[in-house]
Amino acid sequence: MLLSVIITAQGRKGYVMQAVRSVLSQNIPKEDFEIIVSKDFKDDVIDEFLDGRAIVLNENHIRSGSRVASAVLQSSGKILVFLDDDDLFYPGKLREVKIVFSEMGVDYFKNSVKPVAESGDTVSYYQPAIKSDIFVKEPNEQDIRKLLKLRAGFNSSSISLKKDILVGYLDVLSKINLAVDSFYFFLYMSHSRPIYYSKKTLSLYRVLSKSTSRDVRNINAYAEFKSKFYELYSRDFETISEMASDGPCSKLAKTEFHLQMAYKWIFNTYRKEERPRMLHTLASSIYSHDPFIALPWPSFMKKIVQRREYFREKKLLSENTE
């Protein structure tokens, strides 16, 4: 069983060689996996390092989904294993992937991660405690809701997929700006494909103060970043919601879309007719267990909630389990 490890790097050079080394250090034969690196830059040192070690795609895709889709088209394996350039695999990761897909009959595999801040501390928020492995053969809405709470659709570097379903949706994946991990989850759950969530920590997730999902250097940078982020993220969940409109996760995908629209409203200035419906905002607040989401219905409350979100996220980065 050949594994295709897809590493994506966009505008960032500092981590990609570490990511590749973490794959090369796996305790399975080298002929059991291939490495595909999709990046939007050229660098003599990095390119020389990758030569002979990986299939390299130098492509200037704006969307993360387009970058992954191109790599999938170049892949030869039946199992896709994803790795963001700033994350790492622990040595037993690919061995576990091979065992799970060959013996468990799953189509979607999620492993636990170790989320590490720049300080070196483990940030507990990003990995809920998994007391035991979870296997669901045909996920229903209740199963999917539970898996969402456990962040089973979070962090591409901890997600592996059987390739057959994804290849039929590469055109849709190419529309995804940022939320590729959520796309994988809702796609496979919308088809009720078998999922296995392991309590084993097989990946390291770097929680950076500035990345594609956050910028907490200061309040102004945070508000500006989130404005652009939720503009793209809400579009992604509109695409995901449409893609998952038939199946057991259709309601959940729609609610996630409304939640992203609520955050978009918080961090943007809309025309009056674009303001989300109060009912949807209240539903998002209940769904996320966060009453503050409903506060900015009058626009003058936005700054209050923006500041609250900024300090909440700053606090999360400082909370650790070590």
C-alpha positions as MATLAB code, in Angstrom:
seq = 'MLLSVIITAQGRKGYVMQAVRSVLSQNIPKEDFEIIVSKDFKDDVIDEFLDGRAIVLNENHIRSGSRVASAVLQSSGKILVFLDDDDLFYPGKLREVKIVFSEMGVDYFKNSVKPVAESGDTVSYYQPAIKSDIFVKEPNEQDIRKLLKLRAGFNSSSISLKKDILVGYLDVLSKINLAVDSFYFFLYMSHSRPIYYSKKTLSLYRVLSKSTSRDVRNINAYAEFKSKFYELYSRDFETISEMASDGPCSKLAKTEFHLQMAYKWIFNTYRKEERPRMLHTLASSIYSHDPFIALPWPSFMKKIVQRREYFREKKLLSENTE';
ca = [
       0.000    0.000    0.000;
       1.660    3.209   -1.199;
       1.101    6.336    0.884;
       1.237    9.773   -0.748;
       2.395   12.412    1.726;
       1.347   15.871    0.524;
       3.211   18.822    2.050;
       1.978   22.322    1.237;
       3.930   25.546    1.799;
       2.627   28.990    0.904;
       4.915   31.997    1.229;
       6.900   30.461    4.083;
      10.357   28.897    3.794;
      11.466   28.405    7.389;
       9.860   25.060    8.191;
       9.473   22.997    5.018;
      12.763   21.093    5.294;
      11.943   20.134    8.888;
       8.573   18.830    7.712;
      10.205   16.721    4.986;
      12.811   15.361    7.427;
      10.004   14.271    9.770;
       8.579   12.193    6.913;
      11.944   10.752    5.910;
      12.538    9.649    9.513;
       9.468    7.383    9.531;
      10.019    3.780   10.612;
       8.652    2.167    7.452;
      10.512    1.377    4.209;
      11.066    4.385    1.939;
       9.433    2.535   -0.950;
       6.141    2.496    1.000;
       5.584    6.229    0.608;
       6.161    9.150   -1.718;
       6.502   12.828   -0.811;
       4.903   15.594   -2.849;
       5.785   19.181   -1.935;
       3.590   21.940   -3.345;
       5.032   25.421   -2.793;
       4.787   28.887   -4.281;
       8.440   29.891   -4.098;
      11.881   28.895   -5.340;
      14.850   28.669   -3.011;
      18.225   27.206   -3.989;
      18.891   25.601   -0.603;
      15.407   24.126   -0.244;
      15.214   23.000   -3.871;
      18.588   21.258   -3.615;
      17.443   19.524   -0.435;
      14.200   18.341   -2.060;
      15.902   17.087   -5.227;
      15.618   13.308   -5.256;
      13.628   13.270   -2.036;
      10.270   14.607   -3.206;
       8.115   15.418   -6.192;
       8.161   19.218   -6.246;
       5.371   21.416   -7.603;
       6.192   25.128   -7.866;
       2.766   26.648   -8.432;
       1.356   30.046   -7.559;
      -2.071   28.983   -6.350;
      -3.891   31.560   -4.259;
      -6.221   29.014   -2.661;
      -4.983   26.258   -0.364;
      -7.511   23.882   -1.921;
      -6.088   24.414   -5.407;
      -2.600   23.650   -4.111;
      -3.754   20.353   -2.584;
      -5.825   19.410   -5.648;
      -2.787   19.785   -7.929;
      -0.733   17.581   -5.613;
      -3.473   14.931   -5.487;
      -3.450   14.751   -9.290;
       0.294   13.990   -9.146;
      -0.056   11.354   -6.425;
       0.275    7.606   -7.018;
      -0.821    6.287   -3.625;
      -4.280    5.108   -2.654;
      -3.941    6.785    0.748;
      -3.356   10.536    1.097;
      -1.486   11.803    4.159;
      -1.395   15.575    4.612;
       1.243   17.708    6.298;
       1.346   21.498    6.592;
       4.842   22.879    6.186;
       5.024   24.205    9.767;
       3.952   20.909   11.373;
       5.799   17.641   11.960;
       5.145   13.898   11.986;
       6.364   11.785   14.874;
       8.333    8.678   13.746;
       5.463    6.186   14.061;
       2.893    8.219   12.127;
       3.043    6.490    8.732;
       3.273    3.009   10.256;
       0.044    3.710   12.132;
      -1.598    5.050    8.963;
      -0.731    1.836    7.099;
      -2.123   -0.337    9.906;
      -5.350    1.630   10.243;
      -6.169    1.648    6.535;
      -5.163   -1.956    5.862;
      -6.728   -3.550    8.952;
      -9.569   -1.264   10.083;
     -11.266   -0.646    6.738;
     -11.545    3.116    7.291;
     -11.675    5.934    4.775;
     -10.904    8.843    7.145;
      -8.217    8.703    9.817;
      -7.607   11.402   12.400;
      -4.838   11.205   14.989;
      -4.369   13.317   18.096;
      -1.812   16.120   17.936;
       0.579   17.864   20.273;
      -0.151   21.600   19.859;
       3.017   23.540   20.690;
       3.285   27.324   21.033;
       6.387   29.298   20.072;
       7.335   29.264   23.757;
       7.545   25.466   23.623;
       4.495   25.018   25.854;
       1.697   22.635   24.933;
      -1.518   24.560   24.208;
      -4.267   22.315   25.566;
      -7.196   24.011   23.798;
      -6.294   22.723   20.347;
      -6.419   19.013   21.279;
      -9.394   17.817   23.338;
      -8.697   14.865   25.602;
      -9.522   11.609   23.803;
      -9.973    8.891   26.432;
     -10.181    6.043   23.916;
     -10.018    5.489   20.178;
     -13.223    6.214   18.263;
     -14.356    4.109   15.318;
     -17.626    4.838   13.514;
     -18.503    2.688   10.523;
     -21.449    4.722    9.200;
     -21.522    8.138   10.886;
     -24.926    9.697   11.472;
     -25.715   13.276   12.501;
     -25.268   12.546   16.200;
     -21.893   10.880   15.578;
     -20.727   13.772   13.425;
     -21.789   16.344   16.026;
     -19.721   14.514   18.650;
     -16.736   14.271   16.304;
     -16.927   18.000   15.585;
     -16.772   18.773   19.299;
     -13.637   16.621   19.473;
     -12.150   18.615   16.549;
     -12.024   15.636   14.180;
     -12.048   18.042   11.238;
      -9.215   20.215   12.513;
      -5.576   20.354   11.331;
      -4.734   18.736    8.003;
      -1.466   17.360    9.401;
      -3.435   14.898   11.527;
      -5.803   13.777    8.749;
      -5.312   10.918    6.264;
      -7.813    9.865    3.608;
      -8.616    7.040    1.290;
      -8.184    8.732   -2.058;
     -11.222    7.473   -3.963;
     -13.819    9.966   -2.687;
     -11.616   13.067   -2.811;
     -10.586   12.648   -6.460;
     -14.225   13.101   -7.476;
     -14.384   16.483   -5.729;
     -11.120   18.128   -6.752;
     -13.014   20.849   -8.613;
     -14.846   21.729   -5.392;
     -11.674   21.445   -3.308;
     -10.016   23.929   -5.672;
     -12.534   26.568   -4.541;
     -11.490   26.299   -0.882;
      -9.371   29.231    0.269;
      -8.344   28.089    3.745;
     -10.617   25.470    5.315;
      -9.236   22.366    3.595;
      -9.303   20.332    6.829;
     -13.004   21.097    7.349;
     -13.635   20.287    3.703;
     -12.120   16.801    4.100;
     -14.208   16.129    7.194;
     -17.568   17.257    5.826;
     -16.968   15.564    2.461;
     -16.305   12.156    3.982;
     -18.987   12.509    6.653;
     -21.556   13.563    4.038;
     -20.915   10.163    2.423;
     -21.061    8.381    5.827;
     -17.597    6.963    5.265;
     -15.912    4.994    8.081;
     -13.847    7.185   10.406;
     -11.226    6.283   12.992;
     -10.042    8.852   15.547;
      -6.955    7.723   17.423;
      -5.939    8.949   20.855;
      -2.309    8.404   19.827;
      -0.333   11.613   19.403;
       1.307   11.226   15.996;
       1.720   14.833   14.838;
       3.074   18.095   16.180;
       0.957   21.166   15.455;
       2.779   24.484   15.708;
       0.544   27.189   17.196;
       2.194   30.305   15.799;
       1.279   33.862   16.797;
       1.103   34.680   13.066;
      -0.095   32.049   10.602;
      -2.857   31.422    8.071;
      -5.392   31.185   10.929;
      -4.291   33.856   13.413;
      -2.312   37.041   14.048;
      -2.256   38.017   17.710;
       0.768   40.323   17.689;
      -1.478   43.274   18.631;
      -5.163   44.212   18.622;
      -5.028   46.204   15.362;
      -3.200   43.459   13.475;
      -5.653   40.936   14.919;
      -8.777   42.846   13.801;
      -7.374   43.446   10.311;
      -6.323   39.821    9.948;
      -9.662   38.424   11.152;
     -11.563   40.688    8.780;
      -9.763   39.105    5.809;
      -9.794   35.635    7.365;
     -13.560   35.416    7.906;
     -14.243   36.884    4.491;
     -12.477   33.849    2.993;
     -13.535   31.346    5.639;
     -17.226   32.163    5.260;
     -16.927   31.589    1.502;
     -15.295   28.233    2.210;
     -18.140   27.141    4.448;
     -20.691   28.282    1.911;
     -18.979   25.923   -0.556;
     -18.800   23.158    2.060;
     -22.453   23.646    2.994;
     -23.518   23.331   -0.643;
     -21.298   20.274   -1.126;
     -22.744   18.563    1.987;
     -26.374   19.552    1.348;
     -27.403   15.913    0.947;
     -26.391   13.595    3.734;
     -26.207   13.265    7.503;
     -24.138   16.422    8.103;
     -26.170   18.877    6.002;
     -27.650   20.713    9.023;
     -24.294   20.864   10.798;
     -22.529   22.210    7.710;
     -25.208   24.891    7.342;
     -24.883   25.863   10.998;
     -21.091   26.081   10.639;
     -21.631   28.386    7.654;
     -23.914   30.638    9.707;
     -21.331   30.674   12.506;
     -18.628   31.890   10.101;
     -21.026   34.529    8.758;
     -21.622   35.718   12.328;
     -17.878   36.123   12.838;
     -17.627   37.848    9.483;
     -20.247   40.326   10.698;
     -18.258   40.927   13.895;
     -15.031   41.756   12.038;
     -16.430   43.560    8.992;
     -18.576   46.549    8.109;
     -21.533   45.381    6.061;
     -24.190   47.128    4.113;
     -27.413   46.835    6.093;
     -28.897   44.216    3.745;
     -25.835   41.978    4.252;
     -26.207   41.743    8.002;
     -26.861   38.137    9.063;
     -30.302   37.282   10.339;
     -30.729   37.535   14.077;
     -32.103   33.991   14.160;
     -28.958   32.663   12.493;
     -26.758   34.685   14.846;
     -28.571   33.344   17.913;
     -28.376   29.787   16.529;
     -24.621   30.223   16.008;
     -24.258   31.496   19.554;
     -26.070   28.445   20.941;
     -24.200   26.030   18.653;
     -20.798   27.379   19.682;
     -21.764   27.826   23.359;
     -20.580   31.426   23.054;
     -23.172   34.107   23.942;
     -20.791   36.892   22.864;
     -21.394   36.030   19.198;
     -24.938   37.402   19.472;
     -23.839   40.732   21.010;
     -22.799   42.624   17.842;
     -26.304   42.615   16.394;
     -26.134   46.381   16.951;
     -22.925   47.279   15.123;
     -21.587   49.526   17.906;
     -20.964   46.351   19.946;
     -18.485   45.000   17.393;
     -15.391   46.606   18.923;
     -16.248   45.125   22.309;
     -16.478   41.605   20.925;
     -13.379   42.066   18.751;
     -11.341   42.975   21.829;
     -12.850   40.088   23.754;
     -11.898   37.647   20.954;
      -8.371   39.052   20.799;
      -7.698   38.630   24.517;
      -9.415   35.232   24.544;
      -7.118   33.945   21.801;
      -4.052   35.482   23.445;
      -4.988   33.664   26.640;
      -5.401   30.376   24.789;
      -1.848   30.646   23.491;
      -0.560   31.040   27.046;
      -2.560   28.173   28.581;
      -0.592   24.931   28.631;
      -0.645   21.420   30.018;
       3.002   21.221   30.964;
];
